[in-house]
Amino acid sequence: SDRLKRALHIAHVDDFLNKLPVGMDSLIGEKGIKLSGGERQRVGIARAVYKHPEILFLDEATSHLDGDSEKKIQAALHSFFKGVTAVVIAHRLSTLKEMDRIVVLNKGRVVEQGSFEQLLKQKGEFWKLWQKQS
């Protein structure tokens, strides 16, 4: 279906799916082909995109991907996010650049919130974290 193809494309699952012995019909998991951590994350993202929930929770969803794959998936996900509310937990701050609103927590408390640019201009907690990562 178009919905399935879109989900696989957004998560870049089609990149490695075509390399499997019988493509989409390949058995994966314990009794089948073992996937890498990044490939498992891509499958998880594809499942979430396919379900198209009103609210999507992503907790370190791209942490096992290489930088290039992460950028491709993030770009594809941002167009998908326009139709849903996404709650994204990320320690790699570059993954948050396109988010409408970022909430910064410290010890379980909200210490800042705003867009990526606003938070950098404030030179608060987010800015300090950004400096450590760049």
N, C-alpha and C positions, 0 to 999 in steps of 0.2 A: 504494500500500500504506500501511497505518497507520504502518509504520516510516519510510517516506519522508516522510509528512506530519508526523510528530513531529520528524524531523530539520530539515525546512524551518521548522517553527514555532519550535523552540528557537533556531535561528540567525536568526530573523526574516527569512528569505528570502521568505516568503509576502507580506511587506509590499510588495516591489517586483516580485515574480514576476507578480502579477496585472496589473501595469501594462505588461508586455511584450506585443508584438503578438499572439503566439499562446501566451501564458502559459508553461507548463513546456516546451512544444515549441519555444520560440524558440531560435535558434542564437546562442550568445554566444561572444565571443573575437575573434580576428583577422578572421575572415570573417563575423562576425555582429555582434551588438550589443555595444558597448564598455561594460564595467561600471566603476564608480568603484572606488577602492581599498577603501572600506568595503563595497561590494557584493561585491567579490571575497573579502574576508575572511569575510563571511557565508556565501558559497558554500563556502569552505574549512572553516568550522566545521560546516556542514550535512553535508559529506562525512565528516568525522571522526565526528560523532554517528551518522550512518547506519551506519558500519562497526562501531560500538560495540566498540572495542578494550578489552582488559583494562587497558592503559596508554595514556593519551592525553597527548601532548606538545603544548603550546600555547605558542608563542614570540611574544609581543607580538600575540596573536591579535585584539585589539580596538583596536589603536593607531590605525587609520584611521577609527574610528567616532566620531560625535558623542557627547557625554556621555549624552544620553537613550537613544540606541540601545544604547550600551555597557551601561548599567544594566539595560535590558530583557533583553539577551542574557546578561549575567552572572547575573541572577536565574534565568533558564531553565536555564543551564548548571549552576548549583549543585545543582539537583535531579538532573540527569543525572550529575554527579560522584559522587553517592552510590553508584552502581553500578560505578565504575571508579576506578583510581588515576590521578590527573591531575598531571602535572608542568607547572607554569605559570611561564613566564618573563615577568616584568612589571616595568616601570619605573614605571608608574602604580600606586602602592601601594593605592589605593582598590579596585582589582580583586581584592585578596587578602583582603578582610575576612572572607569566609565560609570560607576554607581551614582545614582541620584543623591543618595544620602548615606553617610558613613557614621556609625556610632562607635566611639572609642571607649573601651572598658579598661579599667585598672582596678584590680582586686574586687571584681564584681560590681563596680559602680561606674555609671556613665560619667566620663570626665570631659568629653567633647563630642560634638556632632556637627555635620555639615558636608559639603561636597569635598572632593579630593583637593581642589584648588583652595577652597576656603580654609580647610584644616592646615594646609601648608603655610598659608599666609598668617595664620594665628600664631605660628611658631610655638605650639604647645606640645602635648604628649605625642600626637600624631607626627608632628614635624620631627621630634626627637627620634622616634622609631624609624622614620623615613631616612634620616641622616645615617643611622646605623646600617641600613640596608643598601644605601646607594654609594 
